[in-house]
Amino acid sequence: MNKKIAVAMSGGVDSSLTAALLLQKNFEVIGVTMLLNNDEKNISDAKNVCDHLDIKHYVADFREIFRAEVENYFVEEYLRGRTPNPCVRCNREIKFGTLFDFAEKLGADFLATGHYARVVFEDERFKLKKAVDIKKDQSYVLYNLTAEKLAKIILPLGEFSKEQTRSFAEKLNLPVAHKPDSQEICFVPNDDYKKFILSRAPSAQALTAGEIVDSDGKILGKHNGVANYTIGQRKGLGIAAPQPLYVTRLDVENKKVVVDTGDKLFTKILTASNVHWIYKPQLPKNFQAKIRYGSRFAECLVSEEENFLRVEFSEPQRAVTPGQSIVFYDGEEVLGGAVIN
């Protein structure tokens, strides 16, 4: 009996090729597109691909839960002086949460997505591993998966490069073979997160004017809201100084943006909460870790405190940012992650 696979179809080339490849392997494939915001174009593109492949297409209206779990979280984190990662949150709560459950209700045995990562059965367990193409690797944003869900998730593109994906899509005459990749946060118009936050919380403390100060408290200038700044930021501060200054701390309560020289951005130790392990290791233990999606892997020692993790790096890390995720790797495998305090 053919296994039934629901493919999360965004209307882009990655998820479209995912559906086509699984169809070639004689699975019963259905396409599911999430309605999250103003997605008419993407829904139309996904439907065209499903028609091209002659498979059923469903639209799942998740606007209400997406706003509650992703958009509101995004705004609230910035208003706390933190820098959120909405893709991590969306993967946990929506794609591999609500959508996963929706697919099961449709009778699907598996859920497939176009993520560049790999699910491998090895040593008698399912493992989440980096993509073969490290430049496209998206395993970082999937660290909240569970061992149980990994057994029901298929990620066909983990073995491919983006160039191969485009090439295969062309050969299969997929309607979206040349559709550009989206580089923006999907729910933020024109990628203007400051305007988006202002529209949601116009009277928030973190959006009121205050002072830019140095680490000694000396006033260097004015700002238009703590939420408009991020750790490590240099440009757009509007202050004159004999040497480059960077944002090192955001103080929402006192409406202050603290700046200092670049060397003060480096630290060897951080703490992280909201810990999630796919497979919990014996701690303390040495890992490779990433402190943000685009950062390099760094060697670190992870130990467990009462309600958080303590992470000590072999080399100082630049611009460790509260609200971002730190993700732990044992070689190719993702073991879990946590949110930086």
C-alpha positions as CSV (number, residue, x, y, z in Angstrom):
1,M,0.0,0.0,0.0
2,N,1.3,3.4,-0.9
3,K,2.2,5.7,2.0
4,K,0.4,9.1,2.0
5,I,2.6,12.1,2.3
6,A,1.4,15.7,2.9
7,V,3.8,18.3,1.5
8,A,3.9,21.7,3.0
9,M,3.7,23.8,-0.2
10,S,4.6,27.5,0.0
11,G,4.4,28.2,-3.7
12,G,8.2,28.2,-4.0
13,V,10.6,26.0,-5.9
14,D,11.9,24.1,-2.9
15,S,8.5,22.7,-1.7
16,S,7.3,22.2,-5.2
17,L,10.3,20.0,-6.1
18,T,9.8,18.2,-2.8
19,A,6.3,17.2,-4.0
20,A,7.5,16.2,-7.5
21,L,10.3,14.0,-6.1
22,L,8.1,12.2,-3.7
23,L,5.5,11.6,-6.5
24,Q,8.3,10.0,-8.6
25,K,8.9,7.6,-5.8
26,N,5.2,6.4,-6.0
27,F,4.0,7.9,-2.8
28,E,0.5,9.2,-2.6
29,V,1.2,13.0,-2.4
30,I,-1.1,15.8,-1.4
31,G,-0.1,19.5,-1.2
32,V,-1.0,21.7,1.8
33,T,-0.6,25.4,1.7
34,M,-0.9,27.4,4.9
35,L,-2.9,30.6,4.8
36,L,-1.0,32.8,7.3
37,N,-1.4,36.4,6.0
38,N,-1.8,37.9,2.5
39,D,-0.8,34.7,0.7
40,E,-3.0,34.8,-2.4
41,K,0.0,34.7,-4.8
42,N,1.8,31.9,-3.0
43,I,-1.5,29.9,-2.7
44,S,-2.1,30.4,-6.4
45,D,1.4,29.3,-7.3
46,A,1.1,26.2,-5.1
47,K,-2.2,25.3,-6.6
48,N,-0.7,25.6,-10.1
49,V,2.1,23.2,-9.2
50,C,-0.4,20.7,-7.7
51,D,-2.5,20.9,-10.9
52,H,0.7,20.4,-12.9
53,L,1.6,17.3,-10.9
54,D,-2.1,16.2,-10.8
55,I,-2.3,16.0,-7.0
56,K,-4.9,17.3,-4.5
57,H,-4.3,20.7,-3.0
58,Y,-5.6,21.9,0.4
59,V,-5.4,25.3,2.0
60,A,-5.2,25.4,5.8
61,D,-6.3,28.7,7.3
62,F,-3.9,29.2,10.2
63,R,-4.1,33.0,10.3
64,E,-5.4,33.2,13.9
65,I,-2.9,30.8,15.5
66,F,0.0,32.3,13.4
67,R,-0.8,35.7,14.7
68,A,-1.0,34.5,18.2
69,E,2.1,32.3,18.2
70,V,4.5,33.9,15.8
71,E,3.5,37.5,15.1
72,N,2.7,38.4,18.7
73,Y,5.8,36.7,19.9
74,F,7.9,38.6,17.4
75,V,6.5,42.0,18.6
76,E,6.7,41.1,22.3
77,E,10.3,40.1,22.1
78,Y,11.4,43.3,20.4
79,L,9.4,45.3,23.0
80,R,11.4,43.5,25.7
81,G,14.7,44.6,24.1
82,R,15.3,41.1,22.6
83,T,15.9,40.0,19.0
84,P,13.5,37.1,18.1
85,N,13.8,34.4,15.5
86,P,10.4,34.0,14.0
87,C,11.4,31.1,11.8
88,V,12.4,29.0,14.8
89,R,9.1,29.8,16.4
90,C,7.1,29.1,13.3
91,N,8.7,25.7,12.7
92,R,7.9,24.7,16.3
93,E,4.4,26.0,16.6
94,I,3.0,26.0,13.1
95,K,4.8,23.9,10.5
96,F,5.7,21.0,12.7
97,G,2.9,21.7,15.2
98,T,-0.5,22.8,13.8
99,L,0.3,21.8,10.2
100,F,1.7,18.4,11.4
101,D,-1.6,17.7,13.2
102,F,-3.6,18.9,10.2
103,A,-1.7,16.5,7.9
104,E,-2.5,13.6,10.2
105,K,-6.2,14.5,10.1
106,L,-6.0,14.3,6.3
107,G,-4.7,10.7,6.8
108,A,-1.1,11.4,5.9
109,D,1.5,9.1,7.2
110,F,4.3,11.6,6.8
111,L,4.8,15.4,6.5
112,A,7.4,16.6,4.0
113,T,8.9,20.1,3.6
114,G,11.4,21.8,1.4
115,H,13.9,22.5,4.2
116,Y,17.6,21.9,3.5
117,A,18.4,19.4,6.3
118,R,18.4,15.6,6.6
119,V,16.5,13.1,8.7
120,V,18.6,9.9,8.9
121,F,17.9,6.6,10.6
122,E,21.1,5.6,12.2
123,D,22.2,3.8,15.4
124,E,18.6,2.6,15.8
125,R,17.2,6.1,16.0
126,F,16.1,9.0,13.8
127,K,18.6,11.9,13.7
128,L,18.4,15.4,12.4
129,K,21.5,16.3,10.5
130,K,23.0,19.2,8.6
131,A,22.3,19.5,4.9
132,V,25.0,18.4,2.5
133,D,25.1,21.9,1.1
134,I,26.3,23.8,4.2
135,K,25.6,27.2,2.5
136,K,21.9,26.3,2.4
137,D,21.7,24.3,5.6
138,Q,18.5,25.0,7.6
139,S,19.0,22.5,10.4
140,Y,19.4,25.4,12.9
141,V,15.8,26.4,12.6
142,L,14.6,22.8,13.2
143,Y,16.1,22.1,16.6
144,N,12.7,22.0,18.3
145,L,11.7,18.8,16.5
146,T,11.2,15.7,18.6
147,A,12.4,12.1,18.1
148,E,8.8,11.0,17.6
149,K,8.2,13.6,14.9
150,L,11.4,12.9,13.1
151,A,10.1,9.4,12.4
152,K,7.2,11.0,10.4
153,I,9.1,13.8,8.6
154,I,10.7,13.7,5.2
155,L,13.2,16.3,3.9
156,P,14.1,15.3,0.4
157,L,16.3,18.4,-0.4
158,G,18.9,17.7,2.3
159,E,21.1,16.0,-0.2
160,F,20.9,18.8,-2.8
161,S,22.4,22.2,-3.5
162,K,20.1,25.1,-4.5
163,E,21.6,24.9,-8.0
164,Q,20.6,21.2,-8.2
165,T,17.1,22.1,-7.0
166,R,16.6,24.7,-9.7
167,S,18.0,22.4,-12.3
168,F,15.7,19.5,-11.4
169,A,12.7,21.9,-11.2
170,E,13.5,23.0,-14.8
171,K,13.7,19.5,-16.1
172,L,10.3,18.7,-14.6
173,N,8.9,21.9,-16.1
174,L,7.6,23.0,-12.7
175,P,5.7,26.4,-13.1
176,V,7.8,28.0,-10.3
177,A,11.2,26.7,-11.4
178,H,12.5,30.3,-11.8
179,K,10.6,31.9,-8.9
180,P,13.0,34.0,-6.8
181,D,13.6,32.9,-3.2
182,S,11.9,35.0,-0.5
183,Q,14.5,36.8,1.6
184,E,12.1,38.7,3.9
185,I,10.2,37.8,7.0
186,C,7.0,36.5,5.5
187,F,4.6,38.6,7.6
188,V,6.5,41.9,7.7
189,P,5.5,44.2,4.8
190,N,8.5,45.5,2.8
191,D,10.8,43.9,5.5
192,D,10.2,47.0,7.7
193,Y,10.0,45.4,11.1
194,K,10.1,48.7,12.9
195,K,7.0,49.9,11.1
196,F,5.3,46.6,11.8
197,I,6.0,46.7,15.5
198,L,4.8,50.3,15.7
199,S,1.5,49.3,14.0
200,R,1.0,46.6,16.6
201,A,2.1,48.5,19.8
202,P,2.1,52.3,19.1
203,S,2.3,53.3,22.8
204,A,4.8,50.7,24.0
205,Q,7.6,51.9,26.3
206,A,10.2,50.3,24.0
207,L,9.1,52.6,21.2
208,T,9.4,55.9,23.1
209,A,12.4,58.2,22.7
210,G,15.3,57.9,25.1
211,E,19.1,58.3,25.5
212,I,22.1,56.7,23.9
213,V,24.7,56.3,26.6
214,D,28.2,54.8,26.9
215,S,29.0,52.1,29.5
216,D,29.7,54.8,32.1
217,G,26.3,56.4,31.6
218,K,27.5,59.4,29.7
219,I,24.8,60.7,27.3
220,L,26.0,60.6,23.7
221,G,22.7,61.2,21.8
222,K,19.0,60.4,21.5
223,H,17.2,57.4,20.1
224,N,13.6,56.9,18.9
225,G,12.9,53.7,20.7
226,V,14.9,50.8,22.2
227,A,13.0,48.3,20.1
228,N,14.5,49.8,17.0
229,Y,18.0,48.7,17.9
230,T,19.8,45.3,18.1
231,I,23.0,44.1,19.8
232,G,26.0,44.7,17.6
233,Q,24.4,47.5,15.6
234,R,26.8,50.2,14.4
235,K,25.0,52.1,11.6
236,G,22.1,54.4,12.2
237,L,23.1,55.5,15.7
238,G,23.4,59.1,14.8
239,I,26.2,59.9,17.2
240,A,29.7,61.2,16.6
241,A,32.7,59.5,18.4
242,P,36.4,59.3,17.8
243,Q,36.1,55.5,17.3
244,P,33.3,53.2,16.1
245,L,30.7,52.4,18.7
246,Y,28.3,49.5,18.7
247,V,25.1,48.7,20.6
248,T,26.1,46.4,23.5
249,R,22.9,46.5,25.7
250,L,19.3,47.5,25.5
251,D,17.7,48.8,28.7
252,V,13.9,49.0,28.0
253,E,13.0,50.0,31.6
254,N,15.2,53.1,31.6
255,K,14.8,53.7,27.8
256,K,18.5,53.6,27.2
257,V,20.6,52.2,24.4
258,V,24.1,51.4,25.7
259,V,27.0,51.6,23.3
260,D,30.7,50.7,23.5
261,T,33.7,49.9,21.4
262,G,33.8,46.8,19.3
263,D,36.0,44.8,21.7
264,K,33.2,44.9,24.3
265,L,30.9,43.0,22.0
266,F,32.9,39.7,22.6
267,T,32.1,37.2,25.3
268,K,33.1,33.6,26.1
269,I,30.2,32.8,28.3
270,L,26.4,32.9,27.9
271,T,23.3,31.4,29.5
272,A,20.3,30.1,27.7
273,S,16.8,29.0,28.7
274,N,13.7,27.4,27.1
275,V,16.0,24.4,26.5
276,H,14.9,21.7,24.0
277,W,16.8,18.4,23.4
278,I,15.9,16.1,20.6
279,Y,18.0,13.6,22.5
280,K,19.2,14.8,25.9
281,P,22.9,14.2,26.4
282,Q,24.9,13.7,29.6
283,L,26.1,17.1,30.6
284,P,28.6,18.8,30.9
285,K,29.6,18.0,27.3
286,N,31.5,19.6,24.4
287,F,29.6,20.6,21.3
288,Q,29.8,22.8,18.3
289,A,27.2,25.5,18.4
290,K,25.7,28.3,16.4
291,I,24.5,31.5,18.2
292,R,22.5,32.7,15.2
293,Y,21.4,31.3,11.8
294,G,24.2,32.9,9.8
295,S,27.0,32.4,12.4
296,R,29.9,30.0,12.2
297,F,30.1,26.9,14.3
298,A,32.0,27.4,17.5
299,E,33.4,24.9,20.0
300,C,31.8,25.2,23.5
301,L,31.3,23.4,26.8
302,V,27.7,23.1,27.9
303,S,26.7,22.5,31.5
304,E,23.4,22.4,33.2
305,E,22.3,24.8,35.9
306,E,18.9,24.7,37.8
307,N,16.8,26.4,35.1
308,F,19.2,27.2,32.3
309,L,22.3,26.1,30.4
310,R,25.7,27.6,30.9
311,V,27.7,27.7,27.7
312,E,31.5,28.5,27.7
313,F,33.1,29.0,24.3
314,S,36.7,28.1,23.4
315,E,37.0,31.5,21.6
316,P,35.1,34.7,22.3
317,Q,31.9,35.2,20.3
318,R,30.8,38.5,18.9
319,A,27.4,40.1,19.6
320,V,25.7,37.3,21.6
321,T,22.1,38.5,21.3
322,P,19.3,37.8,23.8
323,G,16.3,36.2,22.1
324,Q,18.2,34.4,19.4
325,S,18.7,30.6,19.6
326,I,21.8,28.7,20.3
327,V,21.8,25.3,18.6
328,F,24.1,22.4,19.6
329,Y,25.6,20.0,17.1
330,D,27.5,16.7,17.7
331,G,29.3,16.5,14.4
332,E,26.6,16.5,11.7
333,E,23.7,15.9,14.1
334,V,21.5,18.5,15.8
335,L,20.9,17.5,19.4
336,G,18.9,20.5,20.5
337,G,19.0,24.1,21.4
338,A,17.9,26.9,23.7
339,V,17.1,30.7,23.7
340,I,19.9,33.0,24.7
341,N,19.2,35.0,27.9
